[in-house]
Amino acid sequence: MKIKLASIFVEDQMKALKFYTDTLGFIKKEDIDIGEYKWLTVVSPEGPNDLELLLEPNAHPAAKTFQKAIFDDGIPATTFFVDDVQAEFKQLQKKNVAFSMEPTEAGSVKIAVFNDTCGNFIQITQVLLHQD
């Protein structure tokens, strides 16, 4: 069993595509019209090309309610892993990304949380290798 696709609800698919590609550096993989919306996925240039993130429209009322509730509570919708949270934080700040949590150590990880401008908080995580 493998995970090949994960999704995140977004308020506007084209705005999300621009943010996830231009700001975060992901690569558009699928862009298929399916009526009013698209099957729109991105992949990481640093990861396997067959692990996709679906930019899922939050058109269903339950999706809107869920997305708003976790956003209002400050809960990240998903987590991306990075090699250096501090460097990523600085790079994204230069692109005017708004952070709700600056880089913070939390046990064996360092995390930061930003607003993706599409209705979500996203956490970035660096695994720390502590020498004992």
C-alpha positions as CSV (number, residue, x, y, z in Angstrom):
1,M,0.0,0.0,0.0
2,K,1.4,3.4,-1.0
3,I,0.3,7.0,-0.6
4,K,0.3,8.5,-4.1
5,L,-2.1,11.5,-3.6
6,A,-2.9,13.8,-0.7
7,S,-5.3,16.7,-0.9
8,I,-5.7,20.1,0.6
9,F,-8.9,22.2,0.4
10,V,-8.4,25.6,-1.3
11,E,-10.7,28.5,-1.7
12,D,-9.5,29.3,-5.3
13,Q,-7.6,26.7,-7.3
14,M,-5.8,29.1,-9.6
15,K,-4.7,31.3,-6.7
16,A,-3.5,28.2,-4.9
17,L,-1.6,27.0,-8.0
18,K,0.2,30.3,-8.2
19,F,1.1,30.2,-4.5
20,Y,2.2,26.6,-4.5
21,T,4.3,26.9,-7.7
22,D,5.6,30.5,-7.7
23,T,6.0,30.9,-3.9
24,L,6.7,27.4,-2.7
25,G,8.5,26.1,-5.8
26,F,6.3,23.1,-6.4
27,I,5.7,21.9,-10.0
28,K,2.3,21.6,-11.6
29,K,1.7,18.0,-12.6
30,E,-2.0,17.6,-13.6
31,D,-4.3,20.3,-14.8
32,I,-7.5,18.6,-16.1
33,D,-10.8,20.4,-16.6
34,I,-13.6,18.5,-14.8
35,G,-16.5,20.9,-15.3
36,E,-16.5,23.9,-13.1
37,Y,-13.3,22.8,-11.3
38,K,-10.0,21.1,-12.2
39,W,-8.1,18.0,-11.2
40,L,-5.1,20.2,-10.3
41,T,-2.0,18.7,-8.7
42,V,1.5,19.7,-7.8
43,V,4.6,17.8,-7.0
44,S,7.8,18.6,-5.2
45,P,10.9,19.1,-7.2
46,E,12.8,17.4,-4.4
47,G,10.6,14.3,-4.1
48,P,9.2,11.5,-6.2
49,N,7.2,12.7,-9.2
50,D,4.4,10.3,-8.4
51,L,3.5,11.7,-5.0
52,E,1.0,14.5,-5.7
53,L,-0.8,17.2,-3.8
54,L,-4.3,17.8,-5.0
55,L,-5.4,21.4,-4.8
56,E,-9.0,20.4,-4.0
57,P,-11.8,23.1,-4.3
58,N,-13.6,23.6,-1.0
59,A,-16.9,23.8,-2.9
60,H,-18.8,21.4,-0.7
61,P,-20.3,23.1,2.4
62,A,-18.7,20.5,4.7
63,A,-15.3,21.3,3.2
64,K,-15.7,25.0,3.7
65,T,-16.9,24.5,7.3
66,F,-14.0,22.1,8.1
67,Q,-11.4,24.3,6.4
68,K,-12.6,27.5,8.3
69,A,-12.8,25.7,11.6
70,I,-9.2,24.4,11.6
71,F,-7.9,27.7,10.2
72,D,-9.7,29.7,12.9
73,D,-8.2,27.4,15.5
74,G,-4.7,27.9,14.0
75,I,-4.3,24.2,13.1
76,P,-2.1,23.5,10.0
77,A,-3.9,21.7,7.2
78,T,-0.8,19.8,6.3
79,T,2.9,19.6,7.0
80,F,5.8,19.8,4.5
81,F,9.3,18.6,5.6
82,V,12.4,20.8,4.9
83,D,16.1,20.4,5.5
84,D,16.5,23.8,7.2
85,V,13.4,25.5,8.7
86,Q,15.3,28.7,9.5
87,A,16.6,29.1,5.9
88,E,13.1,28.3,4.4
89,F,11.5,30.8,6.8
90,K,13.9,33.5,5.7
91,Q,13.4,32.7,2.0
92,L,9.6,32.7,2.3
93,Q,9.6,35.9,4.3
94,K,11.4,37.6,1.4
95,K,8.4,36.5,-0.7
96,N,6.0,38.2,1.8
97,V,4.6,34.9,3.2
98,A,2.9,35.5,6.5
99,F,3.9,33.3,9.3
100,S,1.7,32.6,12.4
101,M,4.6,30.8,14.1
102,E,8.3,31.6,13.6
103,P,10.8,28.7,13.7
104,T,10.4,27.0,17.1
105,E,12.0,23.9,18.5
106,A,9.5,21.2,19.6
107,G,11.4,18.2,20.9
108,S,13.2,16.5,18.1
109,V,11.8,18.9,15.4
110,K,11.9,22.6,14.5
111,I,8.6,23.9,13.1
112,A,7.2,27.1,11.6
113,V,3.6,27.8,10.3
114,F,2.5,30.0,7.5
115,N,-0.6,31.1,5.7
116,D,-1.0,29.8,2.2
117,T,-3.4,32.6,1.2
118,C,-6.0,30.0,0.2
119,G,-7.6,29.3,3.6
120,N,-4.9,27.1,5.2
121,F,-2.1,27.2,7.6
122,I,0.8,25.0,6.5
123,Q,3.5,23.7,8.8
124,I,7.1,23.2,7.7
125,T,9.1,20.8,9.8
126,Q,12.8,20.0,10.1
127,V,13.9,16.9,11.9
128,L,16.7,17.7,14.3
129,L,19.6,15.4,14.8
130,H,20.7,15.9,18.3
131,Q,24.1,14.6,19.4
132,D,23.9,13.0,22.8
